[in-house]
Amino acid sequence: MRSYEDFWLVTRAALEFSLASIGSAPAAALCDRLMGSYLHLDLYEEVVRALALLGDYKLAILSNGSPYMLDALVKSSEVARCFADVISVDRVRLFKPEPACYAARSTAAPS
C-alpha cells in the first residue's frame, strides 16, 4: 500500500488488465479511445441543481484523479465556476483516505 502511482497510469493499467482478463487484447487504439472517455464523463442530472443550492458555500473537489484528468473533467462538465479549488492527491503522492490528502492544497484555481 502507500505506493503512489499517477492515477491516469493506474486507470490505464486497470483497463488493460480488464480487457486481457476477458480475452481481449488491450490494443493501444482501443485503450486510447476508452481512456479518452474518462476525460468527458456525464454529470448526473441533479448535480447542477445541487451545486446551485450550495452556492453560498466555498466548494472544492478533492480527488484521487491526476491533475490532467481533473482539469479535463471539470472543464468538460462546465462546473468549474462552482468550485473555488480542484485538488488532486498527486500533490502529496498518496491516495485518499490517507489523512495527508485532506490537508493538501492546490496552487491554482480552476479555470
NORBELTA-V445933 format. One record per helix or strand of 2 or more residues. SS is the DSSP state (H for helix, E for strand). FROM is the first residue (numbers start at 1). LEN is the number of residues. Records with the same first field share a line. If there is no record, write none. Layout:
SS=FROM-LEN / FROM-LEN
This chain:
H=7-15 / 28-10 / 47-7 / 67-11 / 80-3 / 89-3 / 99-4
E=60-4 / 85-4
